[in-house]
Amino acid sequence: MSDFNHLTRAGLLTHADTARSGWRKRDVVLLYRQADLDRLARSRRVDWTAVRATPEAPRSPLAALPTKT
């Protein structure tokens, strides 16, 4: 699972809107606000230093985030 998926699973990031793909009209694209991404980057709930220091293969520290219910 990607770091982005961990963040959405935990409810730390949610899409603001949807749009139809320009290439395949049946595909729906989730849209995120820049302000929400900026807020998340400043969040103290995530140890971004540890996330950035994790090599590609090991499990991300974000995997430990609780799933939003």
GUBANU-722284 format. One line per field, with one value per residue: residue number from 1; z, x, y of N, C-alpha, C, O in turn. Coordinates in steps of 0.001 Angstrom, whole numbers. Atoms other than C-alpha are relative to their C-alpha. Layout:
% residues N
num = [NUM	...]
n.Z = [Z	...]
n.X = [X	...]
n.Y = [Y	...]
ca.Z = [Z	...]
ca.X = [X	...]
ca.Y = [Y	...]
c.Z = [Z	...]
c.X = [X	...]
c.Y = [Y	...]
o.Z = [Z	...]
o.X = [X	...]
o.Y = [Y	...]
//
This chain:
% residues 69
num = [1	2	3	4	5	6	7	8	9	10	11	12	13	14	15	16	17	18	19	20	21	22	23	24	25	26	27	28	29	30	31	32	33	34	35	36	37	38	39	40	41	42	43	44	45	46	47	48	49	50	51	52	53	54	55	56	57	58	59	60	61	62	63	64	65	66	67	68	69]
n.Z = [0	96	-1092	259	-412	-1473	-465	247	-847	-1366	-46	-88	1273	726	1239	-107	1133	1027	1379	1013	702	1341	967	-77	-650	-1053	-1187	-917	-617	-1283	-50	-1340	-78	-364	-1403	-823	99	-784	-1415	-346	-30	-1258	-1107	-974	-150	853	-117	1395	76	41	1266	1071	-219	211	1348	805	-239	-1290	-219	-351	-1324	141	-74	-1402	-284	-175	1042	-415	65]
n.X = [854	-808	131	1214	1132	17	524	1448	602	42	868	-777	142	1207	168	932	921	-317	140	-127	-1274	33	-326	1016	1116	646	-857	177	-1258	180	-731	-405	-331	-1382	-24	59	-1318	-915	320	-509	-1468	-366	616	-868	489	-835	-1446	-430	-1427	-76	583	-964	-1223	272	-336	1163	533	661	1347	51	530	1413	825	435	1112	1269	1000	1138	1233]
n.Y = [-1173	-1216	-972	-771	843	29	-1287	-54	1035	-520	-1177	-1234	-682	415	-764	-1128	5	987	-465	1054	11	-563	1051	1050	-707	793	-15	-1122	-402	-677	-1268	-412	-1421	-309	-422	1212	631	-841	221	1318	-87	-671	724	664	1381	844	-226	-62	327	1465	449	-289	785	1423	476	367	1346	244	-530	-1410	-327	-395	1204	133	-912	740	-160	-813	785]
ca.Z = [0	-839	1686	34	577	4253	4667	3073	4971	8240	7309	7359	3742	1915	-1598	-2024	-5339	-8332	-12069	-15178	-16863	-20045	-21700	-20524	-19699	-17559	-15144	-12106	-10753	-7083	-6545	-3477	-2349	-2134	1247	2639	1353	2885	6221	6207	5446	8587	10731	13900	13696	11103	11663	8184	8955	9634	6562	4306	5854	5207	2293	-505	433	4203	5463	5764	9241	7907	7853	11657	11396	12684	10144	10363	11152]
ca.X = [0	1323	1931	-875	-3267	-2257	-3066	-6503	-7250	-6477	-8737	-5886	-6566	-9893	-10772	-12605	-14267	-14332	-14007	-14306	-11062	-10255	-9036	-11521	-14819	-16018	-13071	-13610	-10594	-10433	-9366	-7496	-7094	-3584	-4423	-5280	-1985	-96	-1902	-974	2667	2723	869	2534	487	2944	6699	7681	11398	10903	8703	11288	14130	12422	14012	11704	11334	10548	7074	6230	5745	2387	1149	828	-1799	-5184	-7935	-10660	-14009]
ca.Y = [0	3464	6237	8202	5288	5081	8791	8456	5207	6988	9895	12421	13277	13190	14223	17501	16799	14484	14984	12843	11857	13733	10518	7937	9606	6696	7105	9322	11222	12222	15834	17109	20723	22160	23721	20259	18852	21802	21305	17636	18465	20665	18134	16886	13669	12367	11988	13166	12826	9108	8708	10355	8324	4978	3103	1987	-1687	-1614	-935	2741	4251	5498	1885	2148	4915	3725	3197	5817	4230]
c.Z = [0	1217	-164	436	1517	548	-219	861	1426	133	135	-1282	-705	-1250	186	-1082	-934	-1369	-918	-688	-1390	-1072	-50	833	1109	1303	822	704	1301	36	1453	-31	453	1473	937	-21	810	1498	462	88	1287	1241	905	250	-809	204	-1411	-162	-95	-1311	-1139	118	-260	-1419	-702	396	1366	91	491	1428	-51	65	1411	348	154	-1146	553	-159	-218]
c.X = [899	-213	-1281	-1233	-97	-622	-1508	-726	-175	-889	751	-89	-1231	-141	-1084	-1059	398	-174	106	1351	-167	253	-1082	-1151	-667	815	-247	1331	-312	889	251	381	1441	100	-43	1333	1039	-209	569	1525	498	-471	1043	-445	836	1457	578	1475	178	-545	998	1263	-201	379	-1252	-622	-683	-1379	62	-490	-1475	-936	-538	-1144	-1284	-953	-1183	-1276	-1197]
c.Y = [1235	904	818	-790	-95	1285	100	-1036	504	1240	1315	821	-554	856	1060	-33	-1135	643	-1205	148	601	-1051	-1072	535	-798	-18	1262	251	729	1239	403	1473	180	384	-1209	-739	780	-209	-1337	10	657	-766	-659	-1432	-978	382	-33	-318	-1512	-545	198	-847	-1494	-393	-539	-1337	-184	646	1443	182	392	-1205	-191	956	-807	296	791	-839	874]
o.Z = [673	1932	815	1043	2061	1503	637	1352	2080	1239	395	-1302	-882	-1273	946	-924	-708	-1520	-542	-942	-2036	-2230	-1124	2062	1993	2354	277	1209	1320	-343	2299	-1014	1336	2147	1985	1001	1478	2258	1551	955	1734	2366	435	985	-590	144	-1878	-1201	-893	-1867	-1960	-889	-300	-2378	-68	421	1412	-669	1346	1883	952	291	1598	1447	-601	-1694	1623	-1179	-297]
o.X = [1930	-1208	-1971	-2147	-1201	-1397	-2224	-1821	-1178	-1107	138	241	-1362	260	-2037	-2142	1398	-862	673	1814	-1199	-122	-1543	-1084	-1291	300	-330	1956	-1133	2058	-636	945	1915	1053	603	1771	1884	754	1135	2100	1609	-130	2036	215	768	1805	1037	1880	980	4	1193	1909	771	-111	-2285	-1848	-1748	-1730	879	-1349	-2179	-2134	-1546	-1692	-1513	-959	-1709	-1478	-2319]
o.Y = [1256	786	1100	-231	-93	1242	619	-760	216	1736	2350	2006	-1765	2020	887	531	-1817	1652	-2230	1260	415	-863	-1460	550	-210	-398	2363	-682	1646	1182	297	1952	-534	-7	-1200	-1267	184	-307	-1435	-648	373	-401	-1214	-2167	-2188	1562	-1076	-839	-1999	-1496	-698	-1135	-2248	203	-755	-1449	-799	1549	1786	-573	272	-1039	-872	868	-1752	1398	487	-1496	375]
//
